[in-house]
Amino acid sequence: MYPIEWKYTRMVVCVMGFMALMLIWTQGTQASSIDDIPGLVNDAIFGGEDLTMAKYLLSTAILVGAGLAMAASKLNMTATIIVLLGLIGFLTALGWVDIWLILLAALVIVALSSKTFVGWITGGGGGE
């Protein structure tokens, strides 16, 4: 069992509270397929006005929940990045997010770790 990092407790409680609010807002809906969930959230929260925002809101809740769970369990950054990129790919396959988001995430990861990649390629021992 991994020890819980208490500095993330407030963030986890906020995310759980947000998900509880989403359950309350969508209280009158019935069980349906995964493709209907954004439409139901759109009807419940936005009054049927903004389906794209409902998809992004659900995707953000899923990604933040997974990221916080992995951060609280003190897994290394590589495992967290792999899981989050896999989730973005899954959400892209569902049609909840656009393909540019996974490309943007990959570019940010490469930019943040470019010194390490240069060190690996040139044999410099980690980009120092």
C-alpha positions as CSV (number, residue, x, y, z in Angstrom):
1,M,0.0,0.0,0.0
2,Y,1.3,3.4,-0.9
3,P,1.3,6.1,1.7
4,I,-1.0,9.0,0.9
5,E,0.7,12.4,0.5
6,W,-1.4,14.8,2.7
7,K,-0.6,17.9,0.7
8,Y,-2.9,16.6,-2.1
9,T,-5.9,16.0,0.3
10,R,-7.6,19.4,-0.4
11,M,-7.2,18.9,-4.2
12,V,-8.7,15.3,-4.0
13,V,-11.6,16.6,-1.9
14,C,-12.3,19.4,-4.4
15,V,-12.3,17.0,-7.3
16,M,-14.6,14.6,-5.4
17,G,-16.9,17.5,-4.6
18,F,-17.0,18.5,-8.2
19,M,-17.8,15.0,-9.3
20,A,-20.6,14.9,-6.6
21,L,-22.0,18.1,-8.0
22,M,-22.0,16.6,-11.5
23,L,-23.9,13.6,-10.1
24,I,-26.4,16.0,-8.5
25,W,-26.8,18.0,-11.7
26,T,-27.4,14.9,-13.8
27,Q,-29.7,13.3,-11.2
28,G,-32.8,13.0,-13.5
29,T,-30.9,11.1,-16.1
30,Q,-31.1,7.3,-16.7
31,A,-28.3,4.8,-17.3
32,S,-27.2,4.9,-21.0
33,S,-24.3,4.2,-23.2
34,I,-21.0,6.0,-22.9
35,D,-21.7,8.0,-26.0
36,D,-24.8,9.6,-24.5
37,I,-23.0,10.9,-21.3
38,P,-21.8,14.2,-22.8
39,G,-25.2,15.0,-24.2
40,L,-26.8,14.3,-20.8
41,V,-24.3,16.5,-19.0
42,N,-24.8,19.2,-21.7
43,D,-28.6,19.1,-21.1
44,A,-28.2,19.1,-17.3
45,I,-25.5,21.8,-16.9
46,F,-25.6,23.9,-20.0
47,G,-29.2,23.5,-21.0
48,G,-28.4,21.9,-24.3
49,E,-26.3,24.8,-25.5
50,D,-22.7,23.6,-25.5
51,L,-21.9,19.9,-26.2
52,T,-18.2,20.6,-26.8
53,M,-17.8,22.2,-23.4
54,A,-19.6,19.2,-21.7
55,K,-17.1,16.8,-23.4
56,Y,-14.1,18.9,-22.3
57,L,-15.5,19.1,-18.8
58,L,-15.9,15.4,-18.5
59,S,-12.5,14.8,-20.0
60,T,-10.9,17.2,-17.6
61,A,-12.6,15.6,-14.6
62,I,-11.3,12.1,-15.7
63,L,-7.7,13.3,-16.4
64,V,-7.5,15.3,-13.1
65,G,-8.9,12.4,-11.1
66,A,-6.4,10.0,-12.6
67,G,-3.5,12.5,-12.3
68,L,-4.2,13.2,-8.6
69,A,-4.6,9.5,-7.8
70,M,-1.2,8.8,-9.3
71,A,0.4,11.9,-7.7
72,A,-1.0,10.9,-4.3
73,S,0.4,7.4,-4.6
74,K,3.9,8.8,-5.3
75,L,4.4,7.0,-8.6
76,N,7.2,8.3,-10.8
77,M,6.6,10.9,-13.5
78,T,7.1,8.5,-16.4
79,A,4.3,6.2,-15.3
80,T,2.0,9.2,-14.7
81,I,2.7,10.6,-18.2
82,I,2.2,7.2,-19.8
83,V,-1.2,6.7,-18.1
84,L,-2.4,10.3,-18.8
85,L,-1.4,10.0,-22.5
86,G,-3.2,6.7,-22.7
87,L,-6.3,8.3,-21.2
88,I,-6.1,11.2,-23.6
89,G,-5.9,8.7,-26.4
90,F,-8.9,6.8,-25.1
91,L,-10.9,10.1,-24.8
92,T,-9.8,11.0,-28.3
93,A,-11.1,7.6,-29.6
94,L,-14.4,8.3,-27.8
95,G,-14.6,11.6,-29.6
96,W,-14.7,13.6,-26.3
97,V,-11.4,15.5,-27.1
98,D,-9.8,16.5,-30.4
99,I,-6.6,14.9,-31.7
100,W,-4.6,18.1,-31.3
101,L,-4.7,17.7,-27.5
102,I,-2.6,14.5,-27.5
103,L,-0.2,16.2,-30.0
104,L,0.0,19.3,-27.7
105,A,0.6,17.1,-24.6
106,A,3.4,15.2,-26.5
107,L,5.1,18.5,-27.5
108,V,4.9,19.9,-24.0
109,I,6.5,16.7,-22.6
110,V,9.3,16.8,-25.2
111,A,9.9,20.5,-24.4
112,L,10.1,19.9,-20.7
113,S,12.5,17.0,-21.0
114,S,14.6,18.1,-24.0
115,K,17.8,18.3,-22.0
116,T,17.4,14.7,-21.0
117,F,16.7,13.6,-24.5
118,V,19.8,15.5,-25.8
119,G,21.9,13.8,-23.2
120,W,20.6,10.3,-24.2
121,I,21.2,10.9,-27.9
122,T,24.7,12.4,-27.5
123,G,25.7,10.1,-24.7
124,G,26.3,13.0,-22.4
125,G,24.9,11.2,-19.3
126,G,21.5,12.8,-18.8
127,G,21.9,16.3,-20.3
128,E,24.0,17.9,-17.7
